[in-house]
């Protein structure tokens, strides 16, 4: 099994850009975009790990005998995990955007510096 190094590098680079955006930006929308980029990078990495060069679908039939399945079939588990992670990421992003809308309504700004006061 060989991992496509270009795809794996792209995923890791997107994760690093997302982490950088989360840690350095002061605007809530840019932080949310950083989270989305980090999630997209992790999805790409998950799919790249399950990739098999010149592989085929994991369906055992005449085209793919059982004896060759381990070497030629693409692993379906990472793809299923990536699809699940995409759906969960969409829901989390929607909740973060809903919170951003509420925060903007309260302070009329999206800068995290305006939300430093605590109500404790």
C-alpha positions in Angstrom: 0.0 0.0 0.0 1.4 3.4 -1.0 0.1 6.7 0.2 0.0 9.5 -2.4 2.5 11.8 -1.0 1.2 14.9 -2.8 -2.3 14.4 -1.4 -1.0 13.7 2.1 1.2 16.8 2.0 -1.8 18.9 0.8 -3.9 17.6 3.7 -1.2 18.3 6.2 -0.6 21.7 4.8 -4.3 22.6 5.0 -4.3 21.4 8.6 -1.3 23.7 9.4 -2.9 26.7 7.7 -6.0 26.1 9.7 -4.1 25.8 13.0 -2.2 29.0 12.1 -5.5 30.8 11.4 -7.1 29.7 14.6 -4.1 30.8 16.7 -3.2 34.1 15.0 -6.5 35.7 13.9 -8.6 38.0 16.0 -11.8 37.9 13.9 -14.3 35.2 14.8 -15.2 34.5 11.1 -11.5 34.0 10.3 -11.2 31.6 13.2 -14.2 29.6 12.0 -12.6 29.5 8.5 -9.4 28.2 10.2 -11.4 25.4 11.9 -13.0 24.5 8.5 -9.6 24.4 6.8 -8.2 22.2 9.6 -11.2 19.8 9.2 -10.8 19.7 5.4 -7.2 18.9 5.8 -7.9 16.1 8.2 -10.5 14.6 5.7 -7.9 14.6 2.9 -5.4 12.9 5.2 -7.9 10.2 6.2 -8.7 9.5 2.5 -5.0 9.5 1.5 -4.2 6.9 4.2 -6.8 4.6 2.7 -5.6 5.0 -0.9 -4.1 2.1 -2.8 -2.2 2.8 -6.1 -4.0 1.2 -9.0 -6.6 -0.1 -6.6 -10.2 -1.1 -7.2 -13.4 -1.0 -5.3 -13.6 -3.5 -2.4 -16.2 -5.7 -4.1 -15.3 -9.4 -4.2 -16.4 -10.9 -7.6 -14.9 -12.2 -10.8 -12.9 -8.9 -11.4 -11.3 -9.0 -7.9 -10.7 -12.5 -6.6 -10.4 -13.1 -2.8 -6.7 -13.9 -3.1 -5.9 -10.5 -4.5 -8.3 -8.4 -2.4 -5.8 -7.5 0.3 -3.3 -6.1 -2.2 -5.6 -4.4 -4.8 -8.8 -3.3 -2.9 -9.1 0.2 -1.6 -9.9 0.3 2.1 -13.5 1.5 2.5 -13.2 2.4 6.2 -11.2 5.7 5.8 -13.7 6.8 3.2 -16.6 6.1 5.5 -14.9 7.9 8.3 -14.2 10.9 6.0 -17.9 11.1 5.0 -19.0 11.0 8.6 -16.4 13.6 9.6 -17.6 15.9 6.8 -21.2 15.7 8.0 -20.1 16.4 11.6 -17.9 19.2 10.5 -20.7 20.8 8.6 -22.9 20.7 11.8 -20.1 22.1 14.0 -19.4 24.9 11.5 -23.2 25.8 11.4 -23.2 26.0 15.2 -20.1 28.2 15.2 -21.6 30.5 12.6 -24.8 30.7 14.6 -22.8 31.7 17.7 -20.9 34.3 15.6 -24.3 35.8 14.6 -25.4 36.0 18.2 -22.1 37.5 19.3 -22.3 40.1 16.6 -25.8 41.0 17.6 -24.7 41.5 21.2 -21.5 43.6 20.6 -21.8 44.7 17.0 -18.3 43.4 16.3 -16.6 40.1 15.5 -13.3 40.9 17.2 -12.6 38.5 20.0 -11.0 41.4 22.0 -14.5 42.7 22.6 -15.6 39.5 24.3 -12.9 39.5 27.0 -15.2 40.6 29.8 -16.5 37.8 32.0 -19.9 37.5 33.6 -18.6 35.4 36.5 
